Amino acid sequence: MIAAIIRWSLNNRFLVLCGFIALCAWGVVALRRVPIDAIPDLSENQVIVYADWAGRSPQEVEDQITYPLSVSLQGLAGVKTVRATSMFGFSFLTVIFEDSVDTYFARTRVLERLNSLGNLLPENVTARLGPDATGLGWIYQYYLKDDSGKQDLGSLRAVQDNFVRYQLAAVPGVAEVASLGGFVRQYQVEVSSLKLKQFNVTLGDVMDAVARSNRNVGGKTVEENGAEYIVRGLGLVQNEADLEIIPLQARGGKPLYLRDVAHVRIGGDFRRGALDVNGREVVGGIVIMRYGGNAFQVIADVKARLAALAPGLPPGVSVVSTYDRSGLIDRAIDTLKHALTEEIILVTLMHILFLFHFRSILVVTLPLPASILISFILMDRFGIPSHIMSLTGIAISIG
């Protein structure tokens, strides 16, 4: 068999040469397509589920959220185990699937089970899926630097949540952009208990009045002179003054306003963490890469998007990187590139020293770079990313 292949190759040298060139070209294309990262992703095949229940103790969260979710998710096909943690006002579960189960099929099955829970969870508690990412999805981190001194932590957090986060979330390969630090601004109504007692108003009356007043309502249309006018009632709160003039009840033909029993201001929501840079509290974000993405390419796209959105930031505000994995990837890949180059040169010199015949050296040496390109073809077809372990295996095989 081998002798027949050799005879056919000798008799069809042009076809063999064309096949060799085509294989090398395919390898170059595969080399550009293979995802690049610094370290291999050894994470398990997992789906994250979490639920919020504000103000509840860990024991209550465990009994009424974590345990029912764990029991329900344990029965899914392909599940190895369910790991869960109950914290103050928060439940966190990690569903581990068999490696043979497709990640997005697993997410679909978990989502179907969550939608079928019905009244199993407490009222106003909704279990949600986490991002489709692994532990190595944390590829980039940044913070908003204010050189003007005109922005407080609340306004910077608003810029992050309402502008920067949405722009970066649209980058291909990004699973989630998590905001850190600062304060989420909210309208805060500080009710005076003495004034409530004075005017004989309950706290429930105040809450109901605020909820009823912060909404728009739609009417029908009015036709006049051949034109159609849309009728709407605009009631969404725009500022503190809109809240202050909310009527609570009528007293002697005059309305009792919210400002008569409470003080309205803009403040920060409850938080349990902060982001610190060199001893100064800042606002920033973390970019999480989607499962199976090309970390090097995603980081490059994130940087390009940050450069594009820079003109839209408030004057004096800029985005500063605090963690960028692309530097580690560059150093790791460059080290292995140098190792591969040195090994190919050394092996070629050994061929020259021992064979000392040009055609024989050519026949033995040319398969070395070709074998590397064939390795990238197989890596591309089987979804193996280019990182330290895979490239080191290639280097060892050549050596």
N, C-alpha and C positions, 0 to 999 in steps of 0.2 A: 504493500500500500504506500509506504513512505517512498520507496524507489519510484513508483509510478508518478507520485506527486512531483518528485524532483525532476524526472524526465519531462513531464508536461511543462514545468516551470522553465526548464532550459530551452524547450522548443517554442515557448510563447513568452519570450522575455518582455516584449512590449506590453502585453496584457498584464504581466506581473508588475511592471514598473507603473503602469496606470493605476492598478489596484493599490499599490503602495502609496502613491501620491494622493489618491482619493481617501484612503484610510487616514493619512496624516491630516488632510484638510478637514475631515470629519472630527478628528481629535482636537484640532484648533477650535472648531465651533463649539465642541463640548467643553473645552477648557474655559471658554468665555461664559458658558451657561451654568456651570457648576457653582452652587452657592459657596461663598467664602466666609469663613469665620475663624476665630483664633483657637477656640477650644471645642471639643465635641459636646453635643447635647446628649447627656445620659439620663435625662428626665424620663419619668414613667409616663405612660399613656394616661393622661389625667384630664378630668373636667372639674372645674371649680364652681361651687354653688355657695351663695351667701344670702343672708337675709338680715334686715335691720328691724329692731324692735326697741325704739328709743326709751331710755330710762329704766329698763328692766334689768334685774340682777342676773348674773351668770347662771344661777340655779333655775330661775324661771325660763331663761332662754334655752337651757339644756332640756328641761322637761317638756316644753310646749313647742319648740321649733327644731332643735338639733336632733333629738331622739326620733320624732316622727319622720323627719326627712331621711335620717340614716336608715331606718327600717324600710322606707319606701324605695329608696335608691338601691339598696342592697340586692333587691330581687331582679334588677335589670340583667339582660343577657350579656355575658362577657365581662361582668364586674368581678374583679379580684377582691377588692376590699374598699371600705369607705372609712376615711379618717375625718374626724370632726373635732372642732374646738368651739367652746362656748365662752363668750366674753361679755362684758358689760354692754348690753344693748345690741349685740352683734353675734351672729352665728356663721361659722365658716366651715364648709365641708369640701373635702377633696375625694372625688370618686375615681378610683384607680381601675382601669380596664386592662384586659389582656393586650399584649403587644400586637396581636394579629388584627385587632379591631381598628377600623379606620377612625381617625380622630373626629371627623365631622359627623360620621354616623353615630359615634358615641354621644356627641353633643345633642344630636337630634333626639336620640332615645331619652336622654336626661330631660330635655325640654318637654317632650311628650308626657313624661311622668310628672313633671312639675305642674303642667297644665291640668292634669287629672286629679290633683290633690283635693280640689273642692274646698270644703270647710275644715280640712284637717288642721290648718294653721290658724292662729288667732286673727281676729278682725284687723284689717289694714296692714297685714304682714304679707309681703310677696317675696318668694324665693326667686333669685335671679342667677343667671349664668355669669361666670367670670369671663375675662377675655380669652380668646383662643390662642394662648401663648404658653410657653414653658418657663421654667426657672431661669433660663438663659435669655429670655426675651427682653430683659432690661439692657438696652443698647445705648441709650443716650439720655443725659440729664442736663438741665439748664436752669437758669434763674433770670429774672427780669431785674436789670440794674438801672436804677434811677439816678442819673447825674444831676438832674435839675433840682431835686429836693422838693418838688411840688406834689409828688404822688405819695399817698399813704398806703399802708398794707391792704386796706379795703379796696381802693381803686386799682392797685396793681393786680389783686386777685380777680377783679372784674375783667381787666384786660386779658388775663390769662384764661379765664373760664369762657369768656364770650367772644374772643378773637383768636388768640394764639392756639388754643387747644383745638378749635374746630378746623383751623387751617392745617395743622399737623396731622389730625385724624384722617384727613383726606389723602394723605400720602400713601401710595401703594405699598402694602406690606406692613403697615402700622395697625396693630390690633387695638391699642388704647393709649390715650395720653392722660396720665394721672396728674392732677394738680396738687401742689404741696405749699404749705405756708400761707401766711396772710389770714384774712378774715373774709368769709362769705357774707356780704352785706345783706341786711334784712331790715324791714321796718319793725320796730319794737314799740309796743304799746305798754307803758308802765301805768297800771291802774292804781288809783288811790282808794284804799279800802274805806277811809273816812268819808270820802265824797260819794262812794257807792252807797254807804249807809245813809248819808245825808239826803240823797235824792231817791232812796229806795229802789236802787237798780242792782240787779245781780250780775255776777261775772258772766254767767251764761247769756244774759241779754247783750252784753258788750260783744262777746264772741260771735253771736248770731248776727248782730248788726254789721260787724266788720265783714263777715263772710258773704252776706247778702249784697253789700255795697261794692265789692271788688269784682265786678264782672260786666261784660257787655251783653246786651240782649238784641235780638234781631226782630224787626217787624216785617211788614210786607212792602209793597211799593205803592206809590201814588202817581197817577197819570195826570198830567196837566199840560195843555197846549201841545199835545203830541209828543211830550217827553215823559220819560219814566224816572221817577226819583225813588231811591232806596231809603227806607226808613230804618234807622238804627238807634239804639240807646247806648251811649258810651259811658261806662262807669268804672273802667279799670283805673286803679290808683296810679298816679304819676309821681306824686311827691307827698311830703308829710302833710301839707295843707289839705290835700284831698281826704286824708284820713281824719284830720281834725274836725272837719265839718260833716262827718257822718252822723245823722240823727239817730238817737237811741230811742226816744219816746217823746210824746207831746205832753207838756205841762202848762196848763192854763192857756192853751192856744199858742204857746211858744215851744219850739223844738229844744230838746236837751241834746247838745252835741257831745261828741266823744272828747273834745278838748276840755269840756267842763268836768270830766271825771278822770281823765288820764293825760299823760304826757307822751307825745309821739316823737320818736327820733330814729335815726338810722344808726344801727350798731352791727356788731359782728356776731355771727352764729356761734353756737357752742362748738368747741374744737378740742381735740385731744393730742395734738402734735404741732410741730413748728419746723421750719426750715431755716438753718443757721449757716451763714457763710462768714468766716473770719470774725465771729462774735457779733454779727449783725443779722437780725432777722430779715429774711427776704421772702419773695414769692417765686416759685418755680414749677417745673413739671418734669415728669419722667415719660419717656417714649418707650412703649412696649412693642416689640416686633411680633408679628403673627407667626404661628407655628409653621416651620418649614421654609421661612423666608431667607433671603440673602442679606445677611446682616450688613455686609460692606456696602451693598447697593442701597439698602434702606437708609443707612446713615447718610450716604451721599445725597439722597433725595430729600431727607429731612433738613440737611444743611442748606440745600438749594431753596427749599420752601421758606426757611427762616430768613435767608437773604432777600427773598422776594417780598415777604411781609414786613420787613423792617421799615419801609416808608410809612406804613399804616399805624405804627406805634405812636403813642403820645410823645411830644418833644422831650428829648433828654432820656428816653427809655430805650434800652438796648437789651438784646438777648445774649447772655454769656454762658458758655458751656462749662459744666463742672465734671462731666463724665462723658467720654467719647471712646467707644470700643474700637473705632477704626484705627487709632494709633497702635493699639495692641495687635490688631489684625495685620497691619502693615509690617510691624517688627517681626511677628511670627512668620509670615509668608516670606519676607526678605531673607530671614535666617535660613529657611528651608530651601529657598531658591539658590542661595550661595552654596549650600551643602550639595544640592543636586548638580549644580554646575561643576563644582570641584570633583565630585565623584565621576561624572562623565569624562572630564579631562584626564583624571588619573587612570580610568579604565582604558581610555583611548591610548594613552602613553604606554600602558602595559601591553596592549595589542601591538603597537609599533615595535616595542622592544623585543617581544617574543616571536612575532610573525615576520616582521620586516619585509612585507610584500604588500604592495599597494592594494590590489584587488581583494586580497584576503582580509586586509585591515578594513576596507570599505564594507565588505559583506558582514563582518562581525560587529562593526561599530554602528552602522546605520540603524540596526534594530533597537539600539538603546533609546534614542529619543522617540522612535516610533512606539516602543513599548510603553513609554510614559504617556503618549497621546492616547494609546488604546486604553490605558488605565482610566483616563479621564472620560473616555466614551462609556466605559462600564459604570463609572461613578455617576455619570449623568443619567444613564438608563435606570439605575437602581436607587437613585435619590440619595447618594452619599455625598455630603458636603465636603468641601476642601478645607481641612483644618490641620492642626499639628499632627494628630495621630495618623490620618490617611496619607498625608504627604511624607511623614516619617517612614511609613511602611514602604512607599515607593522608593525613598532614598536607600533604605536598608536592602531592598531587593536588587537595586543596581549595584550597590557596594558588594 
